[in-house]
Structures are given as C-alpha cells and as structure tokens.
Amino acid sequence: MKSAWVVPAAVGVVSLLSFSCEESFSPKTKFQGRNVLFCIIETDLIHTTDVTATVSRLYDVDGPDPSVNKVDPAVVGATVTLTINNGVSDRVYLLTESSRPRADTSRYAKCQRFYSVKGISVHYYDRYLRMTAHLPGGDSLVATTTVPHHALKEGFPPYPRGVTTRLDPLKYGKAWIIDWDDSFDEQHLFFPKLVIYWKKVAGPTGVAAQGVKEVPLQYVKRGDQMVPIYPSYSERESCSYDFAAIDSAMAQISAGDPNKGDYIVSSIVFRYTEFDSHLSRYYSSVNGSLDQYSVRVDETVYTNVVGGLGIFGSCYSETWGLPLEPGYVKSFGYRAK
Amino acid sequence: MTVTVRDNEITRCNVRLVPTLISLGEVSVVGEEVVRPTETGLGLQRISTEDIKLMPVTIESDLFRVLRSQPGVGSTDDVTSKYYVRGGGGDQNLVLLNGATVYGPFHALGIYSVIDPEMISMAEFYVGGFSPEYGGRLSSILNVVTRDGNKNNYHGTAQASLLSGKLSFEGPIPGGSVLVTGRKSYSGRLLKNYLNRPEAPFDFYDMSFKVNYSNPDIDENGKFVLHGFVSRDQLLNEDPLKEDYDIRNTIVGMNWHRVWSSPLYSRMNLSYSGFAAQVYPNLSKAIPRMNRVSDFTWDWDFTYTYDSRDELMFGVQNKFVATKLELDNLCGAHTSLAEHGWGLDCYVDYRFRRWDKFRLDLGVRPKLLALSTLRPFLFEPRVSLAYQPYPFVAFKAAVGVYSQEMFTLSDENELISIFEPWIITPDYLQSMSAGHLTAGMTVEIGDRLSIEIDGYYKMMANLVDANPKKFTAEAHDYVNVDGESYGLEFLFKCHLAGVMVQASYALSWAYKEREGKMYFPRYDSRHSANVLLGIELGEMWSANASWSLRSGMPFTPIAGYYDRVEIDPGAPTDVLSDIVPVTYWGEKNTARLPFYHRLDIGVSKKFQVSSADVTLGVSIVNVYDRKNVFYLDRDTGQPVYMLRFLPSATLKVEL
C-alpha cells in the first residue's frame, strides 16, 4: 500500500473535524408592519348573533419563537363598521371598542381589546356583508363575505318510531347515510357532527351527570386497538355513520358503570356547519397538508382582507334532532325518557 | 486473412477469436477520456461506470449523485438526488433508458435514481445546446444505454448495501447475449436519516433485462435489442390512519441497429413507457392523488457518412402520449385533467467534418405534430461549431431553440415530494420554450489533463408553475412564468498514475418572473464547486473523496409574526380565544441560507475468496458533520438540517 497517501489524508480529516461545523444566520428580513383583521360571523336558523372583531398588527420578537411576545399587538381607537345588504337595503352597525380580562395571561397581562356589536340579525339571504376598519394611523382594512345558503336536508331514512340500528341490512344497509344539498355549488366546506345526548339520574328526580357523546363515522383496527374515525372538513355533501359505530357510542356512554338503568338517552342530533367561500379557503390553507412525508415551505395563508391580512368570513349551522327508538335505547339497559 | 474493400460499400467480416491464456501484471482502470476536443458537443459529459465508482457511496452508489458533481448541475439539498441544470426546473431534464423516456426516475422520495449503476454501459449527459436529435426538454438530456450481456461466459454478481440487495446475471445466448439485473430494498431504516422521521417504511425494487440478437439469415447487417425495465416504490403503512403510496415505471422496447449497403447507419427504437403514481389516503387526512402516463414512441434515426467525412443525420420521432391526473390541492379544490396527443418531430443535422480544424453542425427540428394545443414553435434550429487552432485547444459555441410539452406539477415549495405527476401542457397554457446560447473552450494536455470552460445564457418562456392562488375548482392549476439564467463553468480533470482528480466550479444566476416580479428560484446558487479525488492505493485498495461547496440557496425569510385565529369546526370559533402566534413570511426567496459544504470519503478493498471477486467498501457521508441548513420549519421557524455524519458499507461479490 502506498502509505504516503495515508498520513496526509488522516491529517486532512482530523483538520476538517476540528472545523466549526455550524454557522449562525438570521432567518429574518426587515420587519414589516401590517394590520390584521379577524372576524367570523356565525349564524343559524335563529339568526341573532353577536359579532366580534379583532384588529391587530404584526410584531417582532428576538429569536424565532413568537410565543415569547409580551406586547399586546391589538390596535385600539379604530372605527369598525359592519354593513349588511339583503339585496334591497343596507343596515350599518358600528362595532364598539370593548375589553375583557384574559383567561390566559401568560403572554399578555392586560385586558383583551376588541370590537363588537351584540344581538344583530344575520340571515342566509343577507347576501353581502362588508366590514371596514379605519385605523388611527390612517390605514384601512376592508373585507366582504356572503352568508352561506341554507342547505336542504335529504336522504334521511324513515325512522317512524325514532332512530335505530336494528334495521333490515338488506333494505337499509349497515350505515346511516345523511345527505344535504348545497345546490348553489359554491365549493363550501362542510363539517358534520352527530351526537347523542344523555344524562345519568340519581334517585327519582336528581341528575348526577349529563353529557354529549359524539358518534364516529366508523371504527378501524389499528394494531390491537379499534380507533374511532370522526368526520373532517370536506366539500362532500353527505356522510355515512356505520350502525356499528352508533352502537359502540351508545355502549360507551355507560362504559364501566353497571347501573345502566340510571341513564336516560333520548335523542340523537346531527349538526352541520357550512363555511362561506372565504372561510373555506382560509381553513384549507391553514389546515391542509399533502401527506406526512412531503415537506413544504413558504406557507400561503388565504386572506380576503384588502389592505392587510386575516379573514372576514361567515358560517351557517343547522341542527337536526331526531328521537331514538325506545326499544333500541332499552336494548343497552338505558331508559328512553 | 485477406479482406477486399470496395468503394461506397460496407464490407462485413466476421472473425472468431480463439481464447488463449496470457499473464498480465496488475491493471488499474481509473477512468477513460472519451470526448475528443474537436467534437462540437458542447455541454456533453460522458459518465462512465468508473466515474460512478469515483464518488464515495451515500449508502447506495447512484448515477444522479454523480451528475450533481458536474459543473452547471445543481440541487436544493443533499437529501434527494434531484438535479437542476443551468437554471432550469427539475422537470426539464429528460432521462432516456435505451431510448425510452423514464418518467419516474427516482426511488424513495427522490433519494436515489431508479437506474442501477450495475446495468449502465454508457451515460451521455447533455447540459445544454444539445443537437437536433434530442427534443422535448428544455434543460438536459441524460441518455443511458444499458450494458450488453457477456457474449462468451456466464457471469453473476451479488451486491449488498445497508439499504438494498442486488443481483445480476449475464451470459451468451444463440446469436447474442442476455443481461438481467434486479435490486430490492430490504430495510428503510437508514432512510430516516434523510427524512428526519422515525419511520419510513419504504419498499422498492427495480429489474431490467436486455437481449441482444443478430442473425445473418434474418438481417445480415442488423442487430436487434429487446429491453425492459420495471420499478416499483411502495410505502405501505400498516396503520389505517396513514396514507399509502404506489409508484411504478414500466418500460419495454426494441432497438434495431442496421448498417445499410451504402455508408448509412440506422437505429430504430420502438418503446412503451408507462408511469403510474397513486396516493391512497386510507383514513388519513392526506389528499388522494393519481397520475398515469402512457407513452408509445417510435423513432428512426439515420446517419449517412460522406467521403468528405461530413455526416448527415436525420430521423423521425413519433410519439403518442396520454396523461391523466386526479388530485385535490391544499385548499380542497379538485383537479381532473386527462390529455392525450400525437407528437411527430423530424430532424436534419448536417455535420461538416471535412476540415481538420473546424467543425460545424447545422440542424433543424421541425415539429410537425404537437402533443399540446398551444405549441411553441414549428421549427427548432440548432447550430454548433468547434474551432481547433492547435491540437490541444478547441473553441466551441452552440445556439439552439428548444420546447417542452410535458411537465410535472412540482411546486418548488415542496422540498420533498412523493408525488410529482406528469401531464401534457393543458389547453389554456402555452408550452414551455427556451433559447440556449453557449460558448466554451477545451484545453487538453496529453491524455492526462483537461480543462473546460463554458459560458451560457438561457432564456426561458412560458415555464409552468403551480398557481398559488388556486382556491376554487374553476381557477387554473398552473400559470405561465418566464425565466432566465446565465453562468460560467470550469471543469478540470487530471489523471496521473493511480490518481484521478476532478474539480469544477460554476458561477451562475437564475431568475423567474411572475406577474412582473422577478425572484430567484430555490435552486439558484451563485457559486458551486466540487472536488473529486480517486486514488489507487495498491494491493487492491482504493480510496475516494468528494468535497462540495455551494453558496446558500434562496429562502423566504420571516418578516414578522401575528396572532392568527385557528378554527375548530367542532365548536363555535371565538376570535378572542382561539388564537395562536404564527410566522408572517416575507417576499419569496429574498434571503439566502448559509454556505453549504460537505466532505464524503470512501475506501474499498478487493480480494479473492475461492473463485469469487469480493469488494468491500466503507464510506462516510459528511465527515466533519457540517450542519447544512435544509429549510426553515414553517411552524417553528427553526432550521432543519440536511444529511449529518453517516457511515455506510457495501459488499460486492462477482462470480
């Protein structure tokens, strides 16, 4: 072997090993002061809602961790108005500046500042909502939204005596498929949720506990365990609950408790929330992910706020309650009423 | 033996050699110089198996990682083997395997190429200014020809690395030879070093075969080649809450080489290349995606040699391609694209070889039928020349126009992407096009030392990028952007007794322009340098080392922070309580990461065990454990590093 090569090579490697192997660099550029507006209007069949908006500014901290910021970025002294147009006339509301004590004071110690108006009516036929914020420095933020349409319910199976899974599988299948119809096809996101209301009584009249049990779409085997799968956001206008998942949720209400007869289970409630197009895009851009292996940089977060960032959106929720079939409830040892 | 040769006629003469034994001293083949300085092939690099062996092994030896050591070839990271040529995008590189297009040239998220170095006979790599016989891509052509099997003896090879095992078999058949290779992964554990993930249950394999056959009774002056290649990458999670992946290449083809009675040589290629990629989300929140490509290609190339040594090359290339893509984007908007088209190109290239000191190639590539609706050009002219005033120096220049009608949905914001679908340029987009202008000089001092200096300017129009504002199904998935790149490259090669040194440096600029705004693409690197060293230490020991240096890649810096409302769809949103502090990113790619540098070393020893030749290799990646920044985590703002110190070993047994 040509040992003449070995010594210089070894010296070179040792020299390299002694190098400093990391150099510092700043991941930041010049701080940009921009204004941020957030307001989400939630409405349902009752139509009356409180509207709350926050106006804040970008901030900077030493290092990459924004949670160390202690200076409240809220903007005070802004004039915030909400204009609602139902196709015929405008209704204009001035959001008053308010404050409240913070539940979490770990970041900001002072009261939380915001803008709000209470008890206004927002209907699904209020087609056009505009929020304007004039900031003390002269900046303005403007954003608009359209309240989602009322989606029509369809496809409920006939439950003449209440919801039950004890059905002929040849006729009804093995799942409860719930459909709704967004006939306007605006690519809105929907969030379905199915819950069972229960309470546990102590003695003839007292209520020891009560709660809501969410029903998963299905259970899947993951290793040795059965894992519930809950619905997530999607543009789909239907969802399917396995009868076995409903049965399992019913059984889990009193899991570990031998006194099944103390439980009253009376109704099952389906609720869906529809986001308007702006809120749908915002939610997708914040929460979307391709898969667990892809690596993305440079997050693009949707905003509809002209002159700044944030979101002004609206959503519409609808709830359909159905009674449970008494025989079905009793099959778990519970009381129906 | 007497051979009679007549004017304008090719004389065929078969000579059967008789085997005999002779005694030789030790012979070490470190590399071979194959490109003559007077060829006009500016930007052509020939990669031999010895070049691949020169690179220290990164778990597996890999052709694409060798390409990245060439000047003008860049990358965004050392995790994947993806490459970017002279400021062009990753999908602007054509990979040909025996004349058939390879659409999915990567294994395991792009960490390795699907082309097993064991099957390579020759790889030609054009980094620009390529001749009219090549088309369909803007930036580079990698033309890989697999080995012919051994025509005299049966021969087998077994290899093992920490990632995969390989087998190859070759030997004679009546009228020709056969070669079969196969590679299969058996452990994905090492890949977690690449992905910073605790688990990555990759499973991949590739297989190839090549059959050569010639029979004077069928075609006296012809040779037939039947070849095939399949590869499959699967990522199968046993957990139903995680997604699965399946990516496949299927290639089968036939080549017919023929020497006609006049000084005319032809090569016909008939091939099918299929690519299928699918993401099965199962019950995870991953987005379902599917891509299919079917490519039927028929090429026929002719070369006619005149008495003056001039050459006329001409041919026809006929292609039918169908692509299908189904996916949802990050905002839930669905995309469904199904495109198909016929592409019919022909080309003529007249090569003046009548002068000793001057070479000139004049060519044109008319596009008679286009795959896409809005094709860029009807004619693509190509001109190249070389002037050699002295035997040791040659000056070269080339100019050409190029077009590309297929592209991948490769968002440069996805540093690691498992799904890169190919589609034909949809109707609403203009096809990509580019103009290359290159000039250079080659100095060769004997057979031992060469220096190449190349400069280039590349203007690109109608490049295709993912539309960052696609929030609805109606919005287009892609937008056209323009680009520009230019640079200067140096390559130094020295081959002395037992030592081979290759050093390269590139100074380059790359830009993209969208909506009137110029920005640096992520693969833009101002300076890059590579040094490769191979040493035969004697007694069958050999060592190699590579050192790479690159100026920092562009990245989008942090411009501030804000408190963002997070929506929980299961409960009413409270804009006062449901807030999290997040990063606000500044202008795209306006800052630079720190310099990248890395040293890899390897050593191997060959010895004989019984009748088998055994080679044992050990290599270390990132010897001095440099913390090269890969990217900034968008959630934490903290840097994520590339490959750290990583030893590996390989074993090769030849029977």
Interface residues (C-beta under 8 A of the other chain):
Chain A: M1 K2 W5 V6 A9 V13 L16 L17 F19 C21 E22 E23 F25 S26 P27 K28 T29 K30 F31 Q32 G33 R34 V36 F38 C39 I40 E42 T52 A53 T54 S56 R57 L58 Y59 D60 V61 P64 D65 P66 S67 N69 P73 R100 A103 R107 Q112 F114 Q187 L189 F191 K193 V220 K221 R222 G223 V227 I229 S232 Y233 S234 E235 T273 S277 L279 S280 R281 Y282 Y283 S284 S285 V286 N287 G288 S289 L290 D291 Q292 Y293 S294 V295 R296 V297 D298 E299 T300 V301 Y302 L309 G310 I311
Chain B: L109 L195 R197 A200 L235 E238 D239 P240 L241 K242 E243 V279 L283 S284 K285 A286 I287 N329 L330 C331 G332 A333 H334 D411 N413 E414 L415 I416 S417 I418 F419 P468 F471 T472 A473 G498 I535 L537 G538 E539 W541 A543 A545 G552 F555 T556 P557 I558 A559 G560 Y561 Y562 D563 R564 V565 E566 I567 P569 G570 P572 T573 D574 V575 L576 S577 P581 V582 T583 Y584 W585 G586 E587 K588 T590 A591 L593 P594 F595 L599 I601 V623 Y624 D625 R626 K627 V629 Y631 L632 R634 T636 G637 Q638 P639
